[in-house]
């Protein structure tokens, strides 16, 4: 009779430990899933930012944009044709 009680007690402990393991595993899975969702949102936001930066870069490298920046920020002006000197290399 004593063997049966010990066996039942051991099985009860094993079932309890198994249940705790399942609960713990599900908890970890939920935490990882939440973290994964946050990372997906961050990735999407970074992708949008990258596309906006690429668009901004493509507009800044045009000749008109360079000229506009030179005029507004650096107060540069287009020289008169008589003030332009062309330098050519001597061979």
KOLPA-699811 format. One record per residue: residue number from 1; x, y, z of N, C-alpha, C in turn. Coordinates in Angstrom, 1 decimal, padded with zeros to 4 digits, always signed. Example, Ala and Ser with C-alpha at 12.3 -4.5 7.8 and 13.67 -1.06 7.14 Angstrom:
2
R pos     nX     nY     nZ    caX    caY    caZ     cX     cY     cZ
R   1 +013.2 -005.7 +007.8 +012.3 -004.5 +007.8 +013.2 -003.3 +007.8
R   2 +012.8 -002.2 +007.1 +013.7 -001.1 +007.1 +012.9 +000.0 +007.9
END
This chain:
91
R pos     nX     nY     nZ    caX    caY    caZ     cX     cY     cZ
R   1 +000.8 -001.2 +000.0 +000.0 +000.0 +000.0 +000.9 +001.3 +000.0
R   2 +002.0 +001.2 +000.8 +002.8 +002.4 +000.8 +003.5 +002.7 -000.5
R   3 +003.8 +001.7 -001.3 +004.4 +001.9 -002.6 +003.4 +002.6 -003.5
R   4 +002.2 +002.3 -003.4 +001.1 +002.9 -004.3 +001.0 +004.4 -003.9
R   5 +001.0 +004.7 -002.6 +000.9 +006.1 -002.2 +002.1 +006.9 -002.7
R   6 +003.3 +006.3 -002.6 +004.5 +007.0 -003.1 +004.4 +007.2 -004.6
R   7 +004.0 +006.2 -005.3 +003.9 +006.3 -006.7 +002.9 +007.3 -007.1
R   8 +001.7 +007.4 -006.5 +000.7 +008.4 -006.8 +001.3 +009.8 -006.5
R   9 +002.0 +009.9 -005.4 +002.6 +011.2 -005.0 +003.6 +011.6 -006.0
R  10 +004.5 +010.7 -006.5 +005.4 +011.0 -007.5 +004.8 +011.4 -008.8
R  11 +003.7 +010.7 -009.2 +003.0 +011.0 -010.4 +002.4 +012.4 -010.3
R  12 +001.8 +012.7 -009.1 +001.2 +014.0 -008.9 +002.2 +015.1 -009.1
R  13 +003.4 +014.9 -008.5 +004.5 +015.9 -008.6 +004.9 +016.0 -010.1
R  14 +005.0 +014.9 -010.8 +005.4 +015.0 -012.2 +004.4 +015.7 -013.0
R  15 +003.1 +015.5 -012.8 +002.0 +016.2 -013.5 +002.1 +017.7 -013.2
R  16 +002.3 +018.0 -011.9 +002.3 +019.4 -011.5 +003.5 +020.1 -012.2
R  17 +004.7 +019.4 -012.1 +005.9 +020.0 -012.8 +005.7 +020.2 -014.3
R  18 +005.0 +019.2 -014.9 +004.7 +019.3 -016.3 +003.8 +020.5 -016.6
R  19 +002.8 +020.7 -015.8 +001.9 +021.8 -016.0 +002.6 +023.1 -015.8
R  20 +003.5 +023.2 -014.8 +004.2 +024.4 -014.6 +005.1 +024.7 -015.8
R  21 +005.7 +023.6 -016.3 +006.6 +023.8 -017.5 +005.8 +024.3 -018.7
R  22 +004.6 +023.8 -018.9 +003.8 +024.2 -020.0 +003.4 +025.7 -019.9
R  23 +003.0 +026.1 -018.6 +002.7 +027.5 -018.4 +003.9 +028.4 -018.6
R  24 +005.0 +028.0 -018.1 +006.2 +028.8 -018.3 +006.6 +028.9 -019.8
R  25 +006.5 +027.8 -020.5 +006.8 +027.8 -022.0 +005.9 +028.7 -022.7
R  26 +004.6 +028.7 -022.4 +003.6 +029.5 -023.1 +003.9 +031.0 -022.7
R  27 +004.3 +031.3 -021.5 +004.6 +032.6 -021.1 +005.8 +033.2 -021.9
R  28 +006.8 +032.4 -022.0 +008.0 +032.8 -022.8 +007.7 +033.0 -024.2
R  29 +006.8 +032.1 -024.8 +006.4 +032.2 -026.2 +005.7 +033.5 -026.4
R  30 +004.8 +033.9 -025.5 +004.0 +035.1 -025.6 +005.0 +036.3 -025.5
R  31 +005.9 +036.3 -024.6 +006.9 +037.4 -024.5 +007.7 +037.5 -025.8
R  32 +008.1 +036.4 -026.4 +008.9 +036.5 -027.6 +008.1 +036.9 -028.8
R  33 +006.8 +036.5 -028.8 +005.9 +037.0 -029.9 +005.7 +038.5 -029.8
R  34 +005.5 +039.0 -028.6 +005.3 +040.4 -028.4 +006.6 +041.2 -028.9
R  35 +007.7 +040.7 -028.5 +009.0 +041.3 -028.9 +009.1 +041.2 -030.4
R  36 +008.7 +040.1 -031.0 +008.8 +040.0 -032.5 +007.9 +041.0 -033.2
R  37 +006.7 +041.2 -032.6 +005.8 +042.2 -033.2 +006.3 +043.6 -033.1
R  38 +007.0 +043.9 -032.0 +007.6 +045.2 -031.9 +008.7 +045.4 -032.9
R  39 +009.5 +044.3 -033.1 +010.6 +044.4 -034.0 +010.1 +044.6 -035.5
R  40 +008.9 +043.9 -035.8 +008.3 +044.1 -037.1 +007.9 +045.5 -037.3
R  41 +007.3 +046.1 -036.3 +006.9 +047.5 -036.4 +008.1 +048.4 -036.5
R  42 +009.1 +048.2 -035.8 +010.4 +049.0 -035.9 +011.0 +048.8 -037.3
R  43 +011.0 +047.6 -037.8 +011.5 +047.4 -039.2 +010.7 +048.2 -040.2
R  44 +009.4 +048.1 -040.1 +008.5 +048.8 -041.0 +008.8 +050.3 -040.9
R  45 +008.9 +050.9 -039.7 +009.2 +052.3 -039.5 +010.5 +052.7 -040.1
R  46 +011.5 +051.8 -039.9 +012.9 +052.1 -040.5 +012.8 +052.0 -042.0
R  47 +012.0 +051.1 -042.6 +011.9 +051.0 -044.0 +011.3 +052.3 -044.6
R  48 +010.3 +052.8 -043.9 +009.6 +054.1 -044.4 +010.7 +055.2 -044.3
R  49 +011.4 +055.3 -043.2 +012.4 +056.3 -043.0 +013.5 +056.2 -044.1
R  50 +013.9 +055.0 -044.4 +014.9 +054.8 -045.5 +014.4 +055.3 -046.8
R  51 +013.2 +054.9 -047.1 +012.6 +055.4 -048.4 +012.5 +056.9 -048.5
R  52 +012.1 +057.5 -047.4 +012.1 +059.0 -047.3 +013.5 +059.6 -047.5
R  53 +014.5 +059.0 -046.9 +015.8 +059.5 -047.0 +016.4 +059.3 -048.4
R  54 +016.0 +058.2 -049.0 +016.4 +058.0 -050.4 +015.8 +059.0 -051.3
R  55 +014.5 +059.3 -051.1 +013.9 +060.4 -051.9 +014.5 +061.7 -051.7
R  56 +014.8 +062.0 -050.4 +015.5 +063.3 -050.1 +016.8 +063.4 -050.7
R  57 +017.6 +062.3 -050.7 +018.9 +062.2 -051.3 +018.8 +062.5 -052.8
R  58 +017.8 +061.8 -053.5 +017.7 +062.0 -054.9 +017.3 +063.4 -055.3
R  59 +016.6 +064.1 -054.5 +016.2 +065.5 -054.8 +017.4 +066.4 -054.5
R  60 +018.2 +066.1 -053.5 +019.3 +067.0 -053.2 +020.5 +066.9 -054.2
R  61 +020.6 +065.9 -054.9 +021.7 +065.7 -055.8 +021.4 +066.3 -057.2
R  62 +020.2 +066.8 -057.5 +019.9 +067.4 -058.8 +020.7 +068.7 -058.9
R  63 +020.9 +069.1 -060.1 +021.6 +070.4 -060.3 +020.8 +071.6 -059.8
R  64 +019.5 +071.6 -059.9 +018.7 +072.6 -059.4 +018.8 +072.7 -057.9
R  65 +018.8 +071.6 -057.3 +018.8 +071.6 -055.8 +020.2 +072.1 -055.3
R  66 +021.3 +071.7 -056.0 +022.6 +072.2 -055.6 +022.7 +073.7 -055.8
R  67 +022.2 +074.2 -056.9 +022.2 +075.6 -057.2 +021.3 +076.4 -056.2
R  68 +020.2 +075.8 -055.8 +019.3 +076.5 -054.9 +020.0 +076.6 -053.5
R  69 +020.6 +075.5 -053.1 +021.3 +075.5 -051.8 +022.5 +076.5 -051.8
R  70 +023.2 +076.6 -052.9 +024.3 +077.5 -053.1 +023.8 +078.9 -053.0
R  71 +022.7 +079.2 -053.6 +022.1 +080.6 -053.5 +021.6 +080.9 -052.2
R  72 +020.8 +080.1 -051.6 +020.1 +080.4 -050.3 +021.1 +080.3 -049.1
R  73 +021.8 +079.2 -049.0 +022.6 +079.0 -047.8 +024.0 +079.7 -047.9
R  74 +024.6 +079.8 -049.0 +025.9 +080.3 -049.2 +026.0 +081.7 -049.8
R  75 +024.8 +082.2 -050.2 +024.7 +083.5 -050.8 +025.6 +083.6 -052.1
R  76 +025.6 +082.5 -052.8 +026.4 +082.5 -054.1 +025.6 +083.0 -055.2
R  77 +026.2 +083.7 -056.2 +025.6 +084.2 -057.4 +026.2 +083.6 -058.6
R  78 +025.5 +083.6 -059.7 +026.1 +083.2 -061.0 +026.9 +084.4 -061.5
R  79 +028.2 +084.1 -061.8 +029.1 +085.2 -062.3 +028.7 +085.7 -063.7
R  80 +029.1 +086.9 -063.9 +028.9 +087.5 -065.3 +029.8 +086.7 -066.2
R  81 +029.4 +086.5 -067.5 +030.3 +085.8 -068.4 +031.7 +086.3 -068.5
R  82 +031.8 +087.6 -068.4 +033.2 +088.2 -068.4 +034.0 +087.9 -067.3
R  83 +033.5 +087.5 -066.2 +034.2 +087.2 -065.0 +034.6 +085.7 -064.9
R  84 +034.2 +084.9 -065.9 +034.5 +083.5 -065.9 +035.8 +083.2 -066.6
R  85 +036.7 +082.4 -065.9 +038.0 +082.0 -066.5 +038.0 +080.5 -066.6
R  86 +038.4 +080.0 -067.8 +038.5 +078.6 -068.0 +039.9 +078.2 -067.9
R  87 +040.2 +077.2 -067.1 +041.6 +076.7 -067.0 +041.7 +075.4 -067.6
R  88 +042.6 +075.2 -068.5 +042.8 +074.0 -069.2 +044.2 +073.4 -068.9
R  89 +044.3 +072.1 -068.8 +045.6 +071.6 -068.5 +046.6 +071.7 -069.7
R  90 +047.9 +071.9 -069.4 +048.9 +071.9 -070.4 +049.4 +070.5 -070.6
R  91 +049.6 +070.1 -071.8 +050.1 +068.8 -072.1 +051.5 +068.8 -072.6
END
